[in-house]
Amino acid sequence: MDELNDIFFSCKKDMEEILEQLKKEIHSVRLGSKSVSPFLGKIKIKCYGTFFPLIEVANISIIDNMNISIHPWDRSIISDIDKAIINANLGFMPTNKGDSIHIHLPIITEESRKNLMKKIKLQTEHAKVLVRRIRNKNNQYIRKLKISEDISKTGESRIQKMTNEYIQKIENFFLHKEKEILRI
């Protein structure tokens, strides 16, 4: 029975990882300055002979929903920051003002929103497929165990309940994000 519990634990852990990965990917969908600034902060800047996250070499300020200002602590690395932001390909162009960098986020049109929703829907469906693959893989592990057929069926039933639970969590997250995107 320990083997069966290990399979349940592993299955739940794998499904949770898929859900968290989906959340991370979908949270990266840009809607405004508040959703972009965490990603800006993680951009690696090559300076002083190594790479630093932007947040460690500059102050990132949200001016309003569509404008961000970046003030490096050392003005000599401003061109490095500018290049790194351009290379990150986040869908906007920074403006180098000499002592700071200004980013104006383009307005999201209705068509852009629909394209974002298509992208998110694809990511959501892919996550559901991955959850089902985990279900199948773990059901195969259960079938290979030397246990009675009743216990095996009970185990597969429990994994199916986990699968349904995670697919529902994925769907709920998608619906929440859809409402957020279409509301703005």
Number of C-alpha atoms within 10 A of each C-alpha: 9 7 11 17 11 11 19 21 11 14 21 19 12 16 24 15 13 20 22 13 13 21 17 11 13 19 15 14 17 18 20 20 20 17 14 20 18 13 16 20 19 13 18 20 24 16 14 8 6 8 11 16 15 22 19 13 20 20 14 19 15 16 14 12 15 16 16 22 20 26 19 20 14 10 13 12 17 24 15 14 28 19 13 17 22 14 11 13 9 15 10 13 16 18 13 15 10 11 14 19 20 19 19 18 20 13 11 14 9 11 9 11 17 14 12 20 18 12 13 20 17 12 17 22 15 14 21 24 13 16 26 18 14 20 24 16 13 20 22 12 15 21 15 10 12 8 12 9 10 9 13 19 14 11 20 21 13 14 22 16 13 18 22 16 13 21 21 13 15 22 17 12 16 21 13 11 18 17 10 11 18 12 8 9
